[in-house]
Amino acid sequence: MEARTLASLYVWRKEKEASSGRPAPRKIKGRREELRQVHVVKWANRLNNPSAGLALIEAVRPIMSEWLNRRHGTLTFRLTQVLSGHGCFGKYLYRIRREQTSGCHHCVGGEEDTVLHTLQVCPAWDEQRCDLIAAIGADLSLPALVKAMVGSADAWNAARISPGKKKGNLGCRANGALNSFMDSQKVLVQARLAVHNGVLVPTLMYDSES
C-alpha cells in the first residue's frame, strides 16, 4: 500500500517539477493522502473478489480502516505465518507436498494441523495458550486475534519477543505465547521430516515414539 502510494507520488512530483517547478511540502503531503485513498479503494475492490486468503480477508475486512490507520505493528515473518496459515503447519505442508499427511502429530486421530487447531485446541500448546488467553481473552479465532492486534501494540508484537525473556505484563505474555507457538512448530517440522531432493525422510524421533 505505502509502496504504491510513494511510487505514484514520485511520478506526480516529477511531472509537477517538469511543468511548474517543485511543489510545496503542504501540497506534497495533501497529494500523498489523496493517492493513498485511491490505492485504499483499489485494494478494497480487489478484496471483494479474493482468490486466496479468504479467512484472513474476512478477519481484516470489518476493521480495515483501523488496520490501515494503526500507528503500530509491522508484519514479521512469523506473524505472517500465523495470519496466513502458511509455513510450519501440516495443512499447508501437505498441500505443497512437504508432508505425507495434514494431520497433527500430537493429537490422537490426527486432527488437521492448522493455525486455529494449534492456537485453540491442541494439548501440546496448553501452556502457551494460557498466556495468550490471559492477554487477549478466551476467543482465539482469527478475527478476534486480528482485532486484538490492531487494538494493542503489545498484542501486535506477538511474534517478536522470545519466550525465554521475562514477561512482566499481559502484552509480553502474549508475545511470548505466539512466539513459542511458532518456534515450537518450526522445531516440530524439523523433527517430522526433512525434504531432500523431493524425498521425505524422517530425521528426529518424537517424544511419543521414544
C-alpha positions in Angstrom: 0.0 0.0 0.0 2.6 2.6 1.1 5.0 1.4 -1.7 2.3 2.0 -4.4 1.4 5.4 -2.8 5.0 6.5 -2.8 5.6 5.3 -6.4 2.5 7.3 -7.6 3.7 10.3 -5.6 7.1 10.2 -7.2 5.6 10.2 -10.6 3.3 13.1 -9.7 6.2 15.1 -8.2 8.4 14.6 -11.3 5.5 15.8 -13.6 4.9 18.8 -11.4 8.6 19.7 -11.3 8.8 19.5 -15.1 5.8 21.7 -15.7 5.6 24.2 -12.9 8.5 23.7 -10.5 8.9 21.8 -7.2 5.6 21.6 -5.3 5.4 23.0 -1.8 5.6 20.5 1.1 2.0 21.2 2.0 0.8 20.2 -1.5 3.0 17.1 -1.5 1.5 16.0 1.8 -2.0 16.5 0.6 -1.4 14.7 -2.7 0.2 11.8 -0.8 -3.0 11.4 1.2 -5.1 11.6 -1.9 -3.1 8.9 -3.6 -3.2 6.7 -0.6 -7.0 6.9 -0.6 -7.0 5.9 -4.3 -5.0 2.8 -3.5 -7.2 2.0 -0.5 -10.2 1.9 -2.7 -8.4 -0.2 -5.3 -7.3 -2.6 -2.5 -10.8 -2.8 -1.1 -12.2 -3.6 -4.5 -9.7 -6.4 -5.0 -10.7 -7.9 -1.7 -14.3 -8.1 -2.8 -13.3 -11.0 -5.1 -10.4 -12.7 -3.5 -8.8 -15.9 -4.9 -6.9 -16.8 -1.8 -6.5 -15.9 1.9 -10.3 -15.9 2.5 -10.1 -16.4 6.2 -7.7 -13.6 6.8 -9.6 -11.3 4.5 -12.8 -11.9 6.4 -10.9 -11.2 9.6 -9.5 -7.9 8.4 -12.4 -6.6 6.4 -14.6 -5.4 9.3 -11.7 -3.4 10.8 -9.9 -2.4 7.6 -9.9 1.2 8.4 -8.3 0.5 11.8 -5.8 -1.9 10.2 -4.7 0.7 7.7 -4.6 3.7 10.1 -2.9 2.0 13.1 0.3 3.5 14.3 1.9 0.3 15.5 3.0 -3.0 14.2 4.8 -4.5 11.2 4.2 -7.8 9.5 7.1 -10.1 10.5 7.9 -13.5 9.1 6.4 -15.4 12.0 3.3 -13.1 12.3 2.7 -13.6 8.6 2.7 -17.4 9.1 0.1 -17.1 11.9 -2.2 -14.9 9.8 -1.8 -16.8 6.6 -1.6 -20.4 7.8 1.5 -21.0 5.7 4.8 -22.3 6.9 5.0 -24.6 9.8 1.5 -26.1 9.7 0.6 -29.6 8.5 -2.3 -28.5 6.3 0.0 -26.2 4.3 3.0 -28.5 4.2 0.7 -31.3 2.9 -0.7 -29.1 0.2 2.8 -28.2 -1.1 3.8 -31.9 -0.8 6.3 -31.4 2.0 4.3 -33.7 4.3 2.7 -37.1 3.9 -0.3 -36.1 5.9 -2.0 -32.9 7.1 -2.8 -34.4 10.5 -1.5 -33.1 13.8 1.3 -35.4 15.2 0.3 -34.6 18.7 -3.4 -35.5 18.6 -4.9 -38.9 18.6 -6.9 -39.3 15.5 -4.7 -37.0 13.5 -6.8 -33.8 13.5 -5.8 -31.5 10.8 -2.8 -29.3 11.8 -3.8 -25.7 11.2 -3.2 -22.4 12.8 -6.5 -22.5 14.6 -6.0 -26.1 15.7 -2.7 -25.1 17.2 -3.9 -21.9 18.9 -7.3 -23.2 20.1 -7.3 -26.9 21.0 -4.0 -28.8 20.5 -3.0 -30.0 24.0 0.7 -29.7 23.1 0.4 -26.0 23.4 -1.7 -25.6 26.6 0.9 -23.5 28.4 1.3 -21.0 25.6 -2.5 -20.9 25.1 -3.0 -19.9 28.8 -0.7 -17.0 28.3 -2.4 -15.9 25.1 -5.9 -16.2 26.7 -4.7 -14.1 29.6 -3.6 -11.4 27.2 -6.4 -11.2 24.7 -9.3 -13.2 26.1 -10.8 -16.7 25.5 -11.7 -16.1 21.9 -8.7 -17.3 19.8 -10.4 -17.2 16.5 -8.6 -15.4 13.7 -11.0 -12.3 13.7 -10.5 -11.9 17.5 -6.8 -12.3 17.2 -6.6 -9.7 14.4 -8.9 -7.3 16.3 -6.7 -7.6 19.4 -3.5 -7.0 17.4 -4.9 -3.9 15.8 -6.2 -2.5 19.1 -3.0 -3.0 21.0 0.7 -2.6 20.2 1.5 -5.3 22.8 -0.7 -7.8 21.1 0.6 -6.9 17.6 4.1 -7.6 18.7 3.1 -11.2 19.4 5.8 -12.8 17.3 8.7 -10.6 18.4 9.6 -11.3 22.0 11.5 -14.5 22.8 9.6 -16.8 25.2 12.7 -17.1 27.2 12.6 -13.4 28.2 10.8 -12.2 31.2 7.1 -11.5 30.6 6.1 -8.9 33.2 2.8 -7.8 31.6 -0.1 -9.3 29.6 1.2 -7.9 26.4 4.6 -9.5 26.8 2.9 -12.8 27.8 1.0 -12.7 24.5 4.3 -12.0 22.7 6.0 -14.9 24.3 3.0 -17.2 23.7 2.7 -16.7 20.0 6.5 -16.7 19.6 6.5 -20.0 21.4 3.8 -21.4 19.1 5.9 -20.6 16.1 9.3 -21.6 17.4 7.9 -24.9 18.6 6.1 -25.5 15.3 9.3 -24.9 13.4 11.2 -27.4 15.6 8.3 -29.8 15.0 8.6 -29.5 11.2 12.3 -30.3 11.5 11.5 -33.2 13.7 8.8 -34.5 11.4 10.5 -34.8 8.1 13.4 -33.3 6.1 12.9 -32.8 2.4 15.8 -33.8 0.3 15.6 -34.0 -3.5 11.9 -34.4 -3.3 12.1 -37.4 -0.9 10.5 -37.2 2.5 13.0 -38.6 5.1 12.3 -38.8 8.9 15.1 -37.1 10.8 14.2 -37.0 14.5 12.2 -39.1 16.9 9.1 -37.7 18.6 8.6 -37.9 22.3 5.6 -40.1 21.8 7.7 -42.5 19.8 10.7 -42.7 22.1 
